């Protein structure tokens, strides 16, 4: 491990190998060992990440980032996770075995992207493919995975000595968790995405959803478009009632060149399914709020009174007076049960009569 403990003036200090300044000092060896263990766990990714992308793979990723930066926003490819991966490969940062497995799964799912209409123009599909390392990245990742699988098969034939080593490792895992709790480990899962495009900001929940869906697809294959247990409940643009709100496949992080990373088949950019992950910046929430406000105002606002011109009022009144003269006694008795329209006519008669005698 790259850290060690030294005793100084009765205190136990933790040092990083090769450095002269202590990182932390404690009064007891127990606390110093707990801190040392926590440091080793925190940097375990550095130990596990033992694969460095070849220069050709790094060059592909860098080219994809450069091409993307020159395109207008509407033509920029790569999801937030894809951008993180491209930066990681372009900078030749250490790559873990889990990332290698994700690369293999990505290339298998997106082979069809090469048939996209904008591939020759370095469109979204081209950018995404090369951001993950391109053809050279696919060959490199597949080779590593094949080698790992062969080593795994060979390692399953354990001797008693090897099995004892595994038992010791399992014991140390329990001790490690105990040590982490001693130094106040909060148990919160760390962020797996180190770099996000500024224009594509996902919430913590959305990042977790993305990783979960990706893991599901890697384990069980892509969702179909149906409404069954393995379906995404996909609907095309003609059936999508949420287009105005921006809830469309084209805004989802899984969408690229008429395809979806996790749903089978051709995908309409204005379609929708139950698995969407759309950055909040792409949602038309303001418009929805304004629409709701307008609808509320329309529902609560009283209906304007009907405006009747003087000529219409006179004509209506004359008709009412004429009909009243023609009424016999039986009709007059029925007049008391007339509906609101008749009452309105009676009011018109009163207004007309007042006007005749000059009363306001």
C-alpha positions as CSV (number, residue, x, y, z in Angstrom):
1,X,0.0,0.0,0.0
2,X,1.3,3.6,-0.6
3,X,0.8,4.7,3.0
4,X,2.5,3.8,6.3
5,X,2.6,4.7,10.0
6,X,5.5,6.2,11.9
7,X,5.8,7.0,15.7
8,X,6.8,10.5,16.5
9,X,6.9,12.1,20.0
10,X,4.5,9.4,21.3
11,X,2.0,10.0,18.5
12,X,1.2,7.7,15.6
13,X,1.4,9.5,12.2
14,X,0.2,8.3,8.8
15,X,2.5,9.2,5.9
16,X,2.2,8.7,2.2
17,X,5.2,6.8,0.8
18,X,7.9,9.1,-0.4
19,X,6.6,12.3,1.3
20,X,8.0,13.9,4.4
21,X,4.9,15.6,5.8
22,X,2.4,13.5,7.9
23,X,-1.1,13.3,6.6
24,X,-2.7,12.8,10.1
25,X,-1.4,11.9,13.6
26,X,-3.3,10.2,16.5
27,X,-2.7,9.4,20.1
28,X,-3.4,5.7,19.7
29,X,-2.2,3.1,17.2
30,X,-5.7,1.9,16.8
31,X,-7.0,5.2,15.4
32,X,-3.9,5.5,13.1
33,X,-4.5,2.0,11.7
34,X,-8.2,2.8,11.2
35,X,-7.2,5.9,9.2
36,X,-4.6,4.0,7.2
37,X,-7.2,1.4,6.3
38,X,-9.7,4.1,5.3
39,X,-7.0,5.7,3.0
40,X,-6.3,2.4,1.3
41,X,-10.0,1.8,0.7
42,X,-10.5,5.3,-0.6
43,X,-7.7,4.9,-3.1
44,X,-8.6,1.3,-4.0
45,X,-9.8,2.4,-7.4
46,X,-6.3,3.6,-8.3
47,X,-5.1,0.1,-7.4
48,X,-7.8,-1.7,-9.3
49,X,-7.6,0.5,-12.4
50,X,-4.5,-1.1,-14.0
51,X,-5.3,-0.5,-17.7
52,X,-4.1,2.5,-19.6
53,X,-5.6,3.1,-23.1
54,X,-3.2,2.8,-26.0
55,X,-2.3,6.0,-27.8
56,X,-4.5,5.2,-30.7
57,X,-7.5,4.8,-28.5
58,X,-6.7,8.1,-26.7
59,X,-6.3,9.8,-30.0
60,X,-9.8,8.7,-31.1
61,X,-11.4,10.0,-27.9
62,X,-9.6,13.3,-28.2
63,X,-10.7,13.6,-31.9
64,X,-14.3,13.0,-30.9
65,X,-14.1,15.7,-28.2
66,X,-12.6,18.2,-30.7
67,X,-15.2,17.4,-33.4
68,X,-18.0,17.7,-30.9
69,X,-16.8,21.1,-29.7
70,X,-16.9,22.5,-33.2
71,X,-20.4,21.3,-33.9
72,X,-23.6,23.4,-33.1
73,X,-25.3,22.2,-29.9
74,X,-28.0,20.5,-31.9
75,X,-25.4,18.3,-33.6
76,X,-23.3,17.4,-30.5
77,X,-23.3,13.8,-29.6
78,X,-22.4,11.7,-26.5
79,X,-24.3,11.4,-23.3
80,X,-23.0,12.7,-20.0
81,X,-21.5,9.3,-19.3
82,X,-20.1,9.2,-22.8
83,X,-18.4,12.5,-22.3
84,X,-16.9,11.4,-19.0
85,X,-15.5,8.2,-20.7
86,X,-14.1,10.2,-23.6
87,X,-12.2,12.5,-21.3
88,X,-10.9,9.6,-19.3
89,X,-9.6,7.8,-22.4
90,X,-8.2,11.0,-24.0
91,X,-6.2,11.8,-20.9
92,X,-5.1,8.2,-20.6
93,X,-6.3,7.9,-17.1
94,X,-6.2,4.4,-15.4
95,X,-9.2,2.3,-16.5
96,X,-10.8,-0.3,-14.3
97,X,-12.0,-3.7,-15.4
98,X,-15.6,-2.6,-14.9
99,X,-15.0,0.2,-17.4
100,X,-13.5,-2.3,-19.9
101,X,-16.7,-4.4,-19.6
102,X,-18.9,-1.3,-20.1
103,X,-16.8,-0.5,-23.3
104,X,-17.4,-3.9,-24.7
105,X,-21.1,-3.7,-24.0
106,X,-21.4,-0.3,-25.5
107,X,-19.7,-1.3,-28.8
108,X,-21.9,-4.4,-29.1
109,X,-25.0,-2.3,-28.7
110,X,-24.0,0.6,-31.0
111,X,-22.5,-1.3,-34.0
112,X,-25.7,-0.2,-35.9
113,X,-24.7,3.5,-35.4
114,X,-22.2,3.1,-38.3
115,X,-25.2,2.9,-40.7
116,X,-26.6,6.2,-39.5
117,X,-27.2,9.0,-42.1
118,X,-24.8,11.4,-40.5
119,X,-21.9,9.0,-39.8
120,X,-19.9,10.2,-42.8
121,X,-20.5,13.8,-41.5
122,X,-19.1,13.0,-38.1
123,X,-22.5,13.3,-36.6
124,X,-23.7,12.3,-33.1
125,X,-23.3,8.5,-33.6
126,X,-19.7,9.0,-35.0
127,X,-18.8,11.2,-32.0
128,X,-20.1,8.8,-29.5
129,X,-18.4,5.8,-31.0
130,X,-15.0,7.5,-31.2
131,X,-15.5,9.0,-27.7
132,X,-15.5,5.4,-26.4
133,X,-12.3,4.8,-28.2
134,X,-13.5,3.9,-31.7
135,X,-12.6,0.7,-33.5
136,X,-9.2,0.6,-31.8
137,X,-10.9,0.9,-28.4
138,X,-13.3,-2.0,-29.2
139,X,-10.4,-4.3,-30.2
140,X,-8.4,-3.3,-27.1
141,X,-11.3,-3.8,-24.6
142,X,-12.4,-7.1,-26.2
143,X,-8.8,-8.4,-26.0
144,X,-8.5,-7.5,-22.3
145,X,-11.9,-9.1,-21.5
146,X,-10.9,-12.3,-23.3
147,X,-7.7,-12.5,-21.3
148,X,-9.5,-11.9,-18.0
149,X,-12.1,-14.6,-18.8
150,X,-9.3,-17.1,-19.5
151,X,-7.5,-16.2,-16.2
152,X,-10.8,-16.5,-14.3
153,X,-11.5,-19.9,-15.6
154,X,-8.0,-21.1,-14.7
155,X,-8.2,-19.5,-11.2
156,X,-11.3,-21.4,-10.2
157,X,-9.2,-24.5,-9.7
158,X,-8.1,-23.4,-6.2
159,X,-5.5,-25.3,-4.1
160,X,-6.0,-25.4,-0.4
161,X,-3.4,-22.7,0.0
162,X,-5.3,-20.4,-2.4
163,X,-8.5,-21.1,-0.6
164,X,-7.0,-20.1,2.7
165,X,-5.8,-16.9,1.1
166,X,-9.3,-16.1,0.0
167,X,-10.6,-16.8,3.5
168,X,-8.0,-14.3,4.9
169,X,-9.1,-11.7,2.3
170,X,-12.7,-12.1,3.3
171,X,-11.8,-11.7,7.0
172,X,-9.8,-8.5,6.2
173,X,-12.9,-7.1,4.3
174,X,-14.9,-7.4,7.5
175,X,-12.1,-5.7,9.5
176,X,-11.9,-3.0,6.9
177,X,-15.6,-2.1,7.2
178,X,-15.1,-2.0,11.0
179,X,-12.2,0.4,10.6
180,X,-14.2,2.6,8.3
181,X,-17.0,2.9,10.8
182,X,-14.4,3.8,13.5
183,X,-13.3,6.9,11.5
184,X,-16.9,8.0,10.8
185,X,-17.5,6.5,7.3
186,X,-21.0,7.7,6.2
187,X,-21.8,4.7,3.9
188,X,-22.9,7.0,1.1
189,X,-22.1,5.7,-2.4
190,X,-19.5,7.8,-4.2
191,X,-20.2,9.5,-7.6
192,X,-19.0,7.2,-10.4
193,X,-19.1,10.0,-13.0
194,X,-16.1,12.3,-12.6
195,X,-16.8,14.6,-15.5
196,X,-20.1,15.9,-16.8
197,X,-20.7,18.2,-19.7
198,X,-21.7,21.6,-18.4
199,X,-24.7,21.7,-20.8
200,X,-25.9,18.3,-19.6
201,X,-26.5,18.4,-15.9
202,X,-28.0,15.3,-14.3
203,X,-29.2,15.0,-10.7
204,X,-27.7,12.4,-8.3
205,X,-30.9,10.4,-8.7
206,X,-30.7,10.5,-12.5
207,X,-27.0,9.4,-12.5
208,X,-28.0,6.4,-10.3
209,X,-30.9,5.6,-12.7
210,X,-28.5,5.8,-15.7
211,X,-26.0,3.4,-14.1
212,X,-28.8,1.1,-13.0
213,X,-30.4,0.9,-16.5
214,X,-27.0,0.3,-18.1
215,X,-26.2,-2.5,-15.6
216,X,-29.6,-4.1,-16.3
217,X,-29.1,-4.0,-20.1
218,X,-25.6,-5.4,-19.7
219,X,-26.9,-8.3,-17.6
220,X,-30.2,-9.1,-19.4
221,X,-30.1,-7.3,-22.8
222,X,-32.0,-4.3,-24.1
223,X,-35.6,-3.6,-23.4
224,X,-38.1,-4.2,-26.1
225,X,-40.6,-1.6,-27.2
226,X,-43.7,-3.4,-25.9
227,X,-45.8,-3.1,-22.8
228,X,-44.9,-6.4,-21.3
229,X,-42.6,-7.1,-18.3
230,X,-39.5,-6.6,-20.4
231,X,-40.9,-3.7,-22.4
232,X,-40.1,0.1,-22.3
233,X,-43.7,1.1,-23.1
234,X,-42.5,3.0,-26.0
235,X,-44.7,5.3,-28.1
236,X,-43.8,7.3,-31.2
237,X,-44.3,11.1,-31.6
238,X,-47.8,10.8,-32.8
239,X,-48.8,9.1,-29.6
240,X,-46.7,11.3,-27.2
241,X,-48.8,13.8,-25.3
242,X,-45.8,15.4,-23.6
243,X,-44.0,16.9,-26.6
244,X,-44.7,20.5,-25.6
245,X,-43.1,19.8,-22.1
246,X,-39.9,18.6,-23.8
247,X,-40.4,15.0,-22.6
248,X,-39.2,13.3,-25.8
249,X,-36.7,10.6,-26.7
250,X,-34.5,13.2,-28.5
251,X,-33.7,14.9,-25.2
252,X,-33.0,11.6,-23.3
253,X,-29.4,10.8,-22.4
254,X,-29.8,7.3,-24.0
255,X,-30.8,8.7,-27.5
256,X,-28.4,8.8,-30.4
257,X,-29.1,8.9,-34.1
258,X,-32.6,7.4,-34.1
259,X,-31.5,4.6,-31.7
260,X,-31.5,4.1,-27.9
261,X,-28.8,2.6,-25.8
262,X,-31.2,0.5,-23.8
263,X,-34.3,0.0,-26.0
264,X,-34.4,-2.1,-29.2
265,X,-35.4,-0.9,-32.6
266,X,-35.7,2.4,-34.3
267,X,-36.6,5.3,-32.1
268,X,-38.6,8.5,-33.0
269,X,-36.9,11.6,-31.6
270,X,-40.3,12.9,-30.5
271,X,-41.3,9.5,-29.1
272,X,-41.4,8.6,-25.4
273,X,-41.0,5.6,-23.0
274,X,-41.1,5.0,-19.3
275,X,-37.3,4.8,-19.0
276,X,-36.5,8.4,-20.0
277,X,-33.7,10.4,-18.3
278,X,-33.9,14.0,-19.4
279,X,-31.8,16.8,-17.9
280,X,-34.0,19.4,-16.3
281,X,-32.6,22.1,-18.5
282,X,-34.2,20.3,-21.5
283,X,-37.6,20.2,-19.9
284,X,-40.1,23.0,-20.8
285,X,-41.1,23.4,-17.1
286,X,-41.7,27.2,-17.3
287,X,-44.1,26.9,-20.2
288,X,-46.0,24.2,-18.3
289,X,-46.2,26.3,-15.2
290,X,-47.5,29.3,-17.2
291,X,-50.0,27.1,-19.0
292,X,-51.3,25.8,-15.7
293,X,-51.6,29.4,-14.4
294,X,-53.5,30.5,-17.5
295,X,-55.9,27.5,-17.2
296,X,-56.5,28.3,-13.5
297,X,-57.2,31.9,-14.3
298,X,-59.5,30.9,-17.1
299,X,-61.4,28.5,-14.8
300,X,-61.7,31.1,-12.0
301,X,-62.5,34.2,-14.0
302,X,-66.2,35.0,-14.3
303,X,-67.7,34.9,-17.7
304,X,-68.2,38.4,-19.1
305,X,-71.7,39.6,-19.3
306,X,-73.3,39.5,-22.7
307,X,-73.2,42.9,-24.4
308,X,-76.5,43.7,-26.1
309,X,-76.7,46.7,-28.5
310,X,-79.5,49.2,-28.0
311,X,-81.2,48.2,-31.2
312,X,-81.1,44.5,-30.3
313,X,-82.5,45.4,-26.8
314,X,-85.3,47.4,-28.3
315,X,-86.2,44.6,-30.8
316,X,-86.0,42.0,-28.0
317,X,-88.2,44.2,-25.7
318,X,-90.8,44.8,-28.4
319,X,-91.0,41.1,-29.1
320,X,-91.4,40.4,-25.3
321,X,-94.2,43.1,-25.0
322,X,-96.0,41.7,-28.1
323,X,-95.8,38.2,-26.7
324,X,-97.1,39.4,-23.3
325,X,-100.1,41.1,-24.9
326,X,-100.9,37.9,-26.8
327,X,-100.9,35.9,-23.6
328,X,-104.2,34.8,-22.2
329,X,-104.8,34.2,-18.5
330,X,-103.6,30.6,-18.7
331,X,-100.4,31.7,-20.4
332,X,-99.8,34.5,-17.8
333,X,-99.9,31.8,-15.0
334,X,-97.3,29.8,-16.9
335,X,-95.1,32.9,-17.2
336,X,-94.1,32.6,-13.5
337,X,-92.4,29.3,-14.3
338,X,-90.4,30.5,-17.2
339,X,-86.6,29.8,-17.4
340,X,-83.8,32.4,-17.0
341,X,-84.1,33.4,-20.6
342,X,-87.7,34.6,-20.0
343,X,-86.6,36.5,-16.9
344,X,-83.9,38.2,-18.9
345,X,-86.6,39.3,-21.3
346,X,-88.7,40.7,-18.5
347,X,-85.7,42.7,-17.3
348,X,-85.3,44.0,-20.8
349,X,-88.9,45.2,-20.7
350,X,-88.4,47.1,-17.5
351,X,-85.3,48.8,-18.9
352,X,-87.1,49.8,-22.0
353,X,-90.1,51.1,-20.0
354,X,-87.8,53.2,-17.8
355,X,-86.2,54.6,-20.9
356,X,-89.6,55.6,-22.3
357,X,-90.5,57.6,-19.3
358,X,-87.0,59.1,-18.8
359,X,-86.2,57.2,-15.6
360,X,-82.6,56.0,-15.2
